[in-house]
């Protein structure tokens, strides 16, 4: 998901990884806490900023 975009026909949406679930460990990790997503558009600061934006404007 390098571009963080989902396209279907003429519709284009920005997406982000909300979190991941490990079946073996049975554990959940938020996208912004996942070290594998840090520095990518799919997680980290971008996701936090989007959540803050939505909280104040949605």
N, C-alpha and C positions, 0 to 999 in steps of 0.2 A: 504494500500500500504506500508506495513512495509519494504519490500525489494526493492521497487521502480523498479521492473522488470516487463516487459511485455514479455510473451512468446507465440509464435505461431509456432507450429511445431519445427523445429530446430533453429528458429530465436529467439534471446533473446536481448531485448533492455532495457536500463536504461530510466526511465521516471521520471518526476517531475510534481508537480501541478503548472501550470502556474498562475492560479488564480481561483477565485470563483465568482459567480454572485448570488446575492440575488434577486429573483423575486419580493418579496413583497416590499423591499426597493428600487428596481431597481438600485442597486449599485454593482460595481466591486471592488474586492480587490485582489491585487497581492499576489501570494503564499508566497513570503518572508515577506509580511506585515501582514499576517494572524496569529494572536496569537494562533489559534488552531493548526497551523502547526509548530510552533517554537520548535526546539529541535528534530524534526523528519527528517528523510532523504528526505521526500517529499517536504519540504519547508525550509525556513530559509537560513542559511549560505551555505549549500550544493547547493541550487538552484542558489544563487548568484555566487558562485565559478564556477559552470558549465556555466553560462551565460558569465562570464569573459573569461573563457577558450575558448568558442566558438567564442567570439568576436575577440580574438587574433589569433585563429588558423583556423577558418572556412572560 
